[in-house]
Amino acid sequence: MRNFKRVLLAVFVLLLVLAVLAFILENQQSVSLLFLGWVAPQLPVSVLLVLALLVGMIIGPILGWVLGRASRSTHKSVF
């Protein structure tokens, strides 16, 4: 059973990598973003979306950790 889970995980990771690779290869059009007066250099759409995904994957857990600590500290002070 343990080997089956490892094989299943490996297949899932391989499919995920292939999907990301296909996405990157299909989205090579260069775009330039403008945000609050800041102009980003021209990069492929896929690079910008992957960067946005990575930033979200970093910010999400950090925000959850901070809010969880704040929630636990308020619960402790009540009791």
MOKA-V696205 format. One record per helix or strand of 3 or more residues. SS is the DSSP state (~ for helix, > for strand). FROM is the first residue (numbers start at 1). LEN is the number of residues. If there is no record, write none. Layout:
# MOKA-V696205
ss->SS from->FROM len->LEN
ss->SS from->FROM len->LEN
This chain:
# MOKA-V696205
ss->~ from->2 len->25
ss->~ from->45 len->34
